[in-house]
């Protein structure tokens, strides 16, 4: 009897953890269970992102990859007047798009992806 209940528990527990994932219509990317803690990885909600701003920045970043890379490594440079003086193309971009500068300063992770440093 003990063996049957152990098998039943072994079969039911994974299903119990998988059921919430299945109910999310595929939005859950994965789960990790460690003891009594379950971490659920879900797709990011992009409904509050301004796609036009992201596309505008992406165009600038592709035309100026060195500036984009430096900002990715050190997002605090977004608000540095000294940095924008050294990069007039960025100063011009921010003067035309002050809303993007503000959004980048508020949440740089939406605009800059940190690439791996050489040798990593």
C-alpha positions in Angstrom: 0.0 0.0 0.0 2.9 2.3 0.8 4.4 1.7 -2.6 1.1 2.6 -4.4 0.7 5.9 -2.4 4.3 6.8 -3.2 3.6 6.2 -6.9 0.4 8.1 -6.7 2.2 11.1 -5.1 5.0 10.8 -7.8 2.4 11.0 -10.5 0.1 13.7 -9.0 2.7 16.2 -7.8 4.2 17.0 -11.3 0.7 17.4 -12.7 -0.3 19.7 -9.9 2.6 22.0 -10.7 2.0 21.7 -14.5 -1.7 22.5 -14.3 -1.3 26.3 -13.6 1.2 26.4 -16.5 -1.2 24.8 -18.9 -4.0 27.2 -17.8 -2.0 30.2 -18.9 -2.6 29.7 -22.6 1.1 29.2 -23.3 2.2 32.4 -21.6 4.2 30.6 -19.0 7.7 29.9 -20.4 8.8 27.5 -17.7 8.7 26.7 -14.0 11.3 25.7 -11.5 10.4 24.0 -8.3 12.8 24.0 -5.3 11.3 22.7 -2.1 8.2 24.6 -1.4 9.1 27.4 -3.7 7.9 27.5 -7.3 9.3 30.1 -9.7 7.2 30.7 -12.8 8.8 32.3 -15.9 6.3 34.2 -18.0 6.6 36.2 -21.2 7.1 39.9 -20.6 4.0 42.0 -20.9 4.7 44.6 -23.6 1.3 46.3 -23.5 2.7 49.3 -21.7 5.7 49.8 -24.0 5.7 52.5 -26.6 6.7 50.6 -29.7 7.2 53.8 -31.8 9.8 55.1 -29.3 11.6 51.7 -29.3 11.7 51.7 -33.1 13.0 55.2 -33.2 15.8 54.4 -30.7 16.6 51.1 -32.5 17.1 53.1 -35.8 19.5 55.5 -34.1 21.3 52.7 -32.3 21.8 50.7 -35.5 23.3 53.9 -37.1 25.5 54.6 -34.1 26.4 51.2 -32.6 29.4 52.6 -30.5 27.2 55.1 -28.7 24.5 52.4 -28.2 27.0 50.0 -26.8 28.5 52.5 -24.4 25.0 53.4 -23.1 24.2 49.7 -22.7 27.3 49.2 -20.5 26.6 52.4 -18.5 23.0 53.7 -18.8 23.8 56.6 -16.4 25.5 58.3 -19.4 22.0 58.9 -20.7 21.7 61.9 -18.4 25.4 63.0 -18.7 25.7 66.4 -20.4 29.4 65.8 -20.8 28.7 62.5 -22.7 26.2 64.1 -25.0 28.7 67.0 -25.7 31.2 64.4 -26.8 28.6 62.7 -29.0 26.7 65.5 -30.9 24.7 63.0 -32.8 23.2 61.7 -29.5 22.6 65.3 -28.3 20.8 66.0 -31.6 18.7 62.8 -31.2 17.8 63.7 -27.6 16.9 67.3 -28.5 14.5 66.0 -31.2 13.2 63.1 -28.9 13.4 64.4 -25.3 10.6 61.9 -24.5 12.9 59.0 -25.4 15.7 60.4 -23.3 13.3 60.6 -20.3 11.9 57.1 -20.9 15.4 55.7 -21.3 16.5 57.4 -18.0 13.5 56.0 -16.2 13.8 52.5 -17.5 17.0 51.9 -19.5 16.4 48.2 -19.7 13.6 48.7 -22.2 16.1 50.4 -24.6 19.5 49.0 -24.0 20.5 45.4 -23.9 23.8 44.7 -22.2 25.9 42.6 -24.6 28.6 40.4 -23.2 31.9 42.1 -22.6 34.8 40.7 -24.7 36.2 37.5 -23.2 32.9 36.6 -21.4 
